[in-house]
Amino acid sequence: MKKLPTVRELFERLHESLKLEDMGGDTGFDRTVPGADISSPGLALSGYVGRFVSDRLQVLGETEVTYLNSLDAGRRREILALFFSFELPAVFVTKGQMLPDGLREHAQAAGIAVIRTQLKTADFYRGIKPVLEDLFAPTTNLHGSLADVFGVGLFFTGKSGIGKSECVLDLVERGHRLVADDLVVTTRRGNDVLIGRAHEMARHHMEIRGVGLIDVPSIFGIRAVRQQKRIEVVVQLDTWDQNAVVERTGLDTQTTTILGVEIPQITVPLNPGKNITVIAEVIAMNHLLRYAGFHPAERFNDALIGRMRKAASVRQYLQEDHE
């Protein structure tokens, strides 16, 4: 399970890009941020907290600040006391606005961080949402190698020693790009996108049995690598078994599920002399064709069925011709 980030970690990561300023004297910076959700308190500032989701980061824009400033001092203290009675992760104030009277004091008493940004509210949301989604995105580690082949992310997997790294090394030598070898850190973005990258300690290195560790960009140049890539096809490398059932037409598409996302999977049995590198290039190009709406196996099957139907109609005509 991922360790929850603290307000301090979020502030240090974003304070330059989002123009953040600590307004509470380091108060509340050790609180954890429980999720990627962020919202404005809305009705909570009017006193209705029946539907208030308090475990989200809270944003006070111009509307909220103007409303608080419009209240008399007694009512404002009452509302702020109610608002800060909840275990809020942190409160952001946008557009560089002056804090309403009493807000800083109530926040410090509750141990909640108050952070101001110079950005407009909409710009602040646009800047922080992708970072929060990245921090809380589901992540897993996959054993295999990831390469960018003709712009398609191919993830090679199989038992140890079957030749995954050697295949990717050959692809790099042919002009394709390495993303990660041996350990692929995989993150889900949104509902159906998987992004793979290398572990920071092993980035752009490969282990070739009999040779050892090699630094790919030092040998092949910086264009031979990339930082991350979407995983689009899983290539399962298996040892050749003459009794195994192998897909011959491509009509029955196999899939596998990673982090709840269904990904096409192609199983390639290996035997001596098989050029897996060329096969990998064909897999990538075939995926691009399917993405463009062209399915060679289905087109061939439709043509074959059409020919059979035409031949059957001719035979029926001849059988019914009694002249």
C-alpha positions in Angstrom: 0.0 0.0 0.0 1.3 3.5 -0.9 2.4 5.7 1.9 0.2 8.8 2.1 1.9 12.1 1.3 2.0 14.8 3.9 1.0 18.4 3.3 4.7 19.3 3.6 5.6 17.0 0.8 2.9 18.4 -1.4 3.9 22.0 -0.6 7.6 21.3 -1.4 6.7 19.7 -4.7 4.4 22.5 -5.8 5.4 25.7 -4.1 7.2 27.0 -7.1 5.0 25.9 -9.9 1.8 26.9 -8.1 3.2 30.0 -6.3 2.4 28.6 -2.9 3.0 30.6 0.4 2.7 29.2 3.9 0.3 31.4 5.9 0.2 29.3 9.1 3.8 29.2 10.2 4.4 25.5 9.4 1.2 24.6 11.3 -0.4 21.4 10.0 2.3 20.5 7.6 2.8 17.0 9.0 -0.9 16.1 8.4 -1.4 13.4 5.7 -3.4 14.0 2.5 -5.8 11.0 2.4 -6.8 11.3 -1.3 -6.7 13.0 -4.6 -10.0 14.9 -4.1 -10.0 18.7 -3.7 -13.0 20.9 -3.5 -14.5 24.2 -2.3 -16.4 24.0 1.0 -19.5 25.6 -0.5 -22.5 25.2 1.9 -20.2 24.3 4.8 -19.4 28.0 5.1 -23.1 28.9 5.4 -23.4 26.5 8.3 -24.8 23.4 6.6 -22.4 20.5 7.1 -24.7 17.6 6.6 -23.1 16.6 3.3 -19.7 18.1 3.9 -16.8 15.9 2.9 -14.1 17.0 5.3 -11.3 14.7 4.3 -10.6 16.6 1.1 -8.2 19.4 0.5 -10.3 22.6 0.7 -10.0 25.6 -1.6 -11.3 29.1 -0.7 -11.7 31.1 -3.9 -12.8 34.7 -4.3 -16.5 33.8 -3.8 -15.8 32.1 -0.4 -13.4 34.8 0.9 -15.8 37.6 -0.1 -18.7 35.7 1.6 -16.7 35.4 4.8 -15.7 39.0 4.7 -19.3 40.0 4.4 -20.3 38.4 7.7 -20.3 40.3 10.9 -17.4 39.4 13.3 -19.5 37.1 15.5 -21.1 35.1 12.7 -17.7 34.8 11.0 -16.1 33.4 14.2 -19.0 30.9 14.5 -18.7 29.7 10.9 -14.9 29.4 11.1 -15.0 27.5 14.4 -17.5 25.1 12.8 -15.4 24.8 9.6 -12.1 24.1 11.4 -13.8 21.7 13.9 -13.4 19.1 11.1 -10.1 17.2 10.4 -9.3 19.0 7.2 -6.0 18.0 5.5 -5.2 21.6 4.5 -6.9 24.8 3.3 -5.8 26.8 0.2 -6.6 30.4 -0.5 -6.4 31.5 -4.2 -5.7 34.7 -6.1 -3.3 36.0 -3.3 -6.2 37.2 -1.3 -5.9 38.6 2.2 -7.1 36.0 4.8 -10.5 36.9 6.4 -10.2 38.0 10.0 -10.0 35.1 12.3 -9.2 32.4 9.7 -5.5 32.1 10.5 -6.1 31.9 14.3 -8.8 29.2 14.0 -6.6 27.2 11.6 -3.6 27.4 13.9 -5.7 26.4 16.9 -7.0 23.4 15.0 -3.5 22.5 13.7 -4.5 22.9 10.0 -2.3 24.3 7.4 -3.3 27.4 5.5 -1.6 27.9 2.1 -2.0 30.8 -0.2 -1.5 30.8 -4.0 -1.2 33.7 -6.4 -3.0 31.7 -9.1 -6.6 32.2 -10.0 -8.9 29.4 -8.7 -9.4 27.7 -12.0 -5.6 27.8 -12.8 -4.9 26.4 -9.4 -7.3 23.5 -9.9 -5.7 22.8 -13.3 -2.3 22.7 -11.8 -2.9 20.6 -8.7 -5.3 18.0 -10.0 -2.8 16.1 -12.2 -0.3 16.0 -9.4 -2.8 14.6 -6.9 -4.0 12.0 -9.5 -0.4 11.0 -10.0 0.3 10.7 -6.3 -2.7 8.5 -5.7 -2.8 6.5 -8.9 -2.8 2.7 -8.5 0.7 1.4 -9.0 2.3 -2.1 -9.3 5.7 -3.5 -10.3 5.8 -5.9 -13.3 8.6 -8.3 -14.1 9.5 -7.9 -17.7 10.9 -5.4 -20.3 9.1 -2.4 -21.9 10.0 -1.0 -25.3 8.6 1.7 -27.6 8.3 0.0 -31.0 7.0 2.3 -33.8 5.3 4.3 -31.1 3.6 1.2 -29.5 4.4 0.2 -26.0 5.2 -3.5 -26.0 5.6 -5.1 -22.6 7.6 -8.4 -22.9 7.1 -10.9 -20.2 7.9 -14.6 -19.6 9.9 -16.8 -17.3 13.4 -15.7 -16.2 16.1 -16.3 -18.8 13.8 -16.7 -21.8 15.3 -13.7 -23.6 13.2 -10.7 -22.8 16.1 -8.3 -22.4 18.0 -9.7 -25.4 14.9 -9.1 -27.6 14.6 -5.5 -26.4 18.3 -5.0 -26.9 18.0 -6.1 -30.5 15.0 -3.7 -30.9 17.1 -0.9 -29.6 19.9 -1.7 -32.0 17.3 -1.5 -34.8 16.3 2.0 -33.8 13.5 1.4 -31.3 13.6 2.7 -27.7 14.0 1.1 -24.3 11.7 2.3 -21.5 12.5 -0.2 -18.7 14.2 -3.6 -18.2 13.6 -6.3 -15.7 11.3 -4.1 -13.4 8.6 -2.0 -14.9 6.9 0.4 -12.5 3.3 0.6 -13.8 0.7 3.2 -12.9 -2.9 3.5 -14.0 -4.0 6.8 -15.3 -7.8 7.4 -15.4 -9.8 4.2 -16.1 -7.9 2.6 -19.0 -4.4 3.9 -19.4 -1.3 2.1 -18.1 2.0 4.0 -17.9 5.2 2.1 -17.5 8.6 3.5 -16.4 11.8 2.2 -15.0 12.8 2.2 -11.3 14.9 5.3 -10.6 17.9 3.2 -9.6 17.9 1.0 -12.7 16.8 3.6 -15.2 18.1 2.9 -18.8 20.3 0.0 -17.7 19.9 -3.5 -18.9 21.2 -6.8 -17.6 22.4 -9.1 -20.4 23.3 -12.6 -19.3 27.0 -13.3 -19.9 27.8 -9.6 -20.4 26.4 -7.9 -17.2 24.9 -4.5 -16.8 25.0 -2.1 -19.7 24.2 1.6 -20.0 21.9 1.9 -23.0 22.1 5.6 -23.7 25.9 5.6 -23.4 26.2 2.9 -26.0 23.3 3.7 -28.4 22.7 7.4 -27.7 20.1 9.3 -25.8 17.5 8.7 -28.6 17.5 5.0 -27.7 15.6 5.5 -24.5 12.6 7.3 -23.2 11.4 8.0 -19.6 7.9 6.4 -19.8 5.5 4.8 -22.2 1.9 3.6 -22.3 1.7 -0.2 -22.2 -0.5 -1.2 -25.1 0.3 -4.8 -25.9 1.6 -7.6 -23.6 4.0 -10.0 -25.5 4.2 -13.3 -23.6 7.3 -15.2 -24.5 6.9 -19.0 -24.0 9.2 -22.0 -24.5 8.2 -23.9 -27.6 5.8 -26.8 -26.9 4.5 -28.7 -29.9 1.5 -29.9 -28.0 0.5 -26.3 -26.9 -2.5 -24.7 -28.5 -1.3 -21.6 -30.4 -3.4 -18.9 -32.1 -3.0 -19.3 -35.9 -5.4 -16.7 -37.3 -5.6 -13.8 -34.9 -9.4 -13.9 -34.8 -9.5 -14.9 -31.1 -7.8 -12.0 -29.3 -6.3 -12.8 -26.0 -6.3 -10.3 -23.2 -4.7 -9.9 -19.7 -5.7 -7.6 -16.9 -3.3 -5.2 -15.1 -4.5 -2.9 -12.4 -8.1 -3.5 -13.6 -7.2 -2.5 -17.2 -7.7 -5.1 -20.0 -4.7 -5.2 -22.4 -4.3 -7.3 -25.6 -1.9 -10.2 -25.1 0.0 -12.1 -27.7 1.7 -15.3 -26.9 4.8 -16.1 -28.9 6.3 -19.6 -28.6 10.1 -19.5 -29.0 12.2 -22.1 -30.8 15.7 -22.0 -32.3 16.1 -19.6 -35.2 12.9 -17.7 -34.6 13.4 -14.0 -35.3 11.5 -12.6 -32.3 12.7 -9.0 -33.1 11.0 -8.9 -36.5 7.9 -10.6 -34.9 7.8 -7.8 -32.3 7.9 -5.2 -35.0 5.0 -6.9 -36.8 3.1 -7.1 -33.6 3.5 -3.3 -33.2 2.5 -2.5 -36.8 -0.4 -4.9 -36.6 -1.6 -3.1 -33.5 -1.4 0.2 -35.3 -3.5 -1.2 -38.1 -6.2 -2.4 -35.7 -6.1 1.0 -34.0 -6.8 2.6 -37.4 -9.8 0.2 -37.9 -8.1 -2.3 -40.2 -8.2 -5.9 -38.9 -6.3 -8.2 -41.4 -7.6 -11.5 -39.9 -11.2 -10.3 -39.8 -10.9 -9.0 -43.4 -9.5 -12.2 -44.7 -12.2 -14.2 -42.8 -15.0 -12.0 -44.3 -13.5 -12.5 -47.8 -13.3 -16.3 -47.3 -16.9 -16.5 -46.0 -18.0 -14.4 -49.0 -16.3 -16.7 -51.5 -17.8 -19.8 -49.8 -21.3 -18.3 -50.0 -20.8 -17.3 -53.6 -19.6 -20.8 -54.5 -22.6 -22.3 -52.6 -25.1 -20.2 -54.5 -23.5 -21.3 -57.8 -23.8 -25.0 -56.8 -27.4 -24.5 -55.8 -28.2 -22.8 -59.2 -26.6 -25.7 -61.1 -28.6 -28.2 -59.1 -31.9 -26.5 -59.8 -31.1 -26.0 -63.5 -33.0 -28.9 -65.2 -32.8 -27.6 -68.8 
